């Protein structure tokens, strides 16, 4: 699809990019609304809803791109797609904190689930660095032992968070969102009065929006790559940044929409969940990748991206624990630090790309 778009006039490719971006934005906005309504009706925690369902839906384009790239043997592209965007996706929370939230974003979640998600994400990223340090061990099935352990660890994390989601060991005494209105919960599958109809219609709507994100997201990725090729920016820093921005747009739209309706835990878990899923995608990518274990292709730039992901996640973990309302330049102190780390990361990527 990229080669086809690259042969078209640049104006046409730009039009496809704009239409696809609009589709992703609108679908992502509706997806967050459906997810919040489903969570309220089925008594699923917002954090778990964002971690699993919303994160999976917004990551669909990246998942398909990762698998296609792995099947084609493009190990560097796959690893860069999975780990290079972790810091950028986390920085989405900082932008939302700056533009929309009144107090520091991390002062809103009413329980420890988001902090636990951040902790477990740091664990997986640390496992990646450990595997890069000691080297991958190939198994007879053509995959690495490390990638298998990462996949199993992700399954364990999901099971742990599903259990923990319904067992809140503590709730902050002082809560920023304590005065927010509570949605009525349906009884026996009936309409709860939120204006969305039956729960079945909500699930169908959620699935349709996820499909729209997948299709529009793939078109967005293909058109951004074609634009980079047509303008001669394909392998440059600007070209890589354009592609990374395109792949992160579904997370941007759903995170902003979730914050606007007061689903702060869902917004945070959407980003953490997407990052967790990107790490877990190492296993299926390794399965379809031919040759040596795919983690053996981690280079210096990818390793730095993983370190940067650990740093920004650690900053937000501290923010979720401290729960300070203090703001700097209209955003939380943790968000300001995340933006600073993101800027430094971009500068390092610029160096690694050899851009001038």
Secondary structure by P-SEA (a helix, b strand, c coil): caaaaaaccaaaaaaaaaaaaaaaaaaaaaaaaaaaaaaaaacccaaaaaacaaaaaaaaaaaaaaaaaaaacaaaaaaaaaccaaaaaaaaaaaaaacccccccccccccaaaaaaaaaaaaaaaaaaaaaaabbbbccccccaaaaaaaaaaaaaaaaaaaaccccccccccccccccccccccccccccccccccaaaaaaaaaaaaaaaaaaaaaaaaaaaaaaaaacccccaaaaaaaaaaaaaaaaaaaaaaaaacaaaaaaaaaaaaaaaaaaaaaaaaaacccccccccccaaaaaaaaaaaaaaaaaaaaaaaccccccccccaaaaaaaaaaaaaaaaaaaaaccc
